[in-house]
Structure formats: structure tokens, C-alpha cells
Amino acid sequence: MDETIRILMVEDLQTDAELAEREIKKVLKSCQFQRVETRAAFLNAIAEFQPDLIVSDYHMPVFDGL
């Protein structure tokens, strides 16, 4: 059975998120993405979306990867 992998993208630039999604989809065929830009949205996504994997930008204007 092929289970969908939930991936949380912490990224402020839509184009960078789209590039990462395109590359990830080459390897993981069954995945669902959600993108966030703020700490509040990140914490909400952890609770609601319950990601299996988090891909994070290291430095953004209002939030960082740490």
C-alpha cells in the first residue's frame, strides 16, 4: 500500500518552494505539501497537518530554520 507522505515546506519564496516540490516529487511519488512562512503558521501546521517531513529555508525575513 502506497502511503502519502506529508511534507511541510518552511519557505518564504513561492518559486523556491515550487522548485523543491518538483525535485522531491521525482523521488517521492505520493506526497502532499503545505507551505508556511511564519512561526505561528509553522506551529499550527505541526499540530494540524502533522507532517512526516519538514524542509526548511535557513533564513527568512520573519522566521528562520533554527
C-alpha positions in Angstrom: 0.0 0.0 0.0 1.4 3.4 -1.0 1.0 5.9 1.8 1.0 9.6 1.2 4.0 11.4 2.8 3.0 14.8 4.3 5.8 17.4 3.7 5.9 20.8 5.4 7.8 23.4 3.5 9.0 26.4 5.6 9.8 28.8 2.8 9.1 32.5 2.1 9.6 32.4 -1.6 6.9 30.6 -3.7 9.4 29.9 -6.5 11.9 28.2 -4.2 9.1 26.1 -2.7 7.9 25.1 -6.2 11.4 24.1 -7.2 11.9 22.0 -4.0 8.5 20.3 -4.6 9.3 19.5 -8.2 12.6 17.8 -7.1 11.0 15.9 -4.2 8.3 14.6 -6.5 11.0 13.0 -8.7 11.8 10.7 -5.8 8.6 10.6 -3.7 5.7 10.0 -5.9 2.9 10.1 -3.3 3.3 13.3 -1.3 1.3 16.2 -0.1 2.8 19.6 0.5 1.9 22.5 2.8 4.0 25.8 2.8 4.3 28.2 5.7 6.2 31.4 6.2 5.8 32.3 9.9 6.4 30.8 13.3 2.7 30.8 14.1 1.8 29.1 10.8 4.6 26.6 11.4 3.4 25.6 14.9 -0.2 25.4 13.6 0.9 23.1 10.7 2.8 20.8 13.1 -0.4 20.3 15.1 -2.9 20.3 12.2 -1.1 19.0 9.2 1.1 16.6 11.2 4.0 16.4 8.7 6.2 13.3 8.2 9.0 15.5 6.9 10.0 19.2 7.2 12.0 21.0 4.6 13.1 24.4 5.9 14.7 27.5 4.5 17.5 28.6 6.8 17.0 32.3 6.8 13.7 34.2 6.1 12.7 37.8 7.0 10.4 36.9 9.9 11.4 33.3 10.8 14.4 31.0 10.5 15.2 27.4 10.2 16.5 27.1 13.7 
